[in-house]
Amino acid sequence: MRGASLRGALESDDLRFRFCARGETYSDIDLEQLQVGKGPSQNPASEIMRISEASDVCGLSADTIRYYEKSGMLPEIPRGADGHRRFNGKHVDWLTLLYWLRETGMSLRQMQRFTLLAKEDGDTIAERRKILLDHAAELRRRRELLDKCEAVLAVKIATYEKNPKDQNT
């Protein structure tokens, strides 16, 4: 399942994540809630998939997958005798992680830096962790701003409900 796929991506390379929501740290999260794509994967991690199957599992379009590959954000993807890409569970784990990083608004430049570090030999966990912590802080800042925006809207909606004739603003 994609939840398992995401768990693999998050836990790969001995990297452990903590999810933050409104300043609280969570060590566990129901990864099944984070599923994307067209439904649970029926492919075991060792099964080889074509790009259309990998796309269905991770939620990214085939064009986006090709772009991420060309941008160097994926481990090498072998090709069959027919020249078609052959994805495995490791690739789907990466694609699923990239899906969620992009959904959070992480820039492609940050994603490329993160994936470059992950592919390097040596201990890059601290730097990758810093990238993710900095991004999580930015998400909290954006969430606070959105909460304020929602409060402004709620006040305005309430004024219309109290006095529907007040249409000046």
Secondary structure, 3 states (H helix, E strand, C coil): CHHHHHHHHHHHHHCCCCEEECCEEECCCCHHHHCCCCCCCCCCCCCCECHHHHHHHHCCCHHHHHHHHHCCCCCCCCECCCCCECECHHHHHHHHHHHHHHHCCCCHHHHHHHHHHHHCCCCCHHHHHHHHHHHHHHHHHHHHHHHHHHHHHHHHHHHHHHCCCCCCC
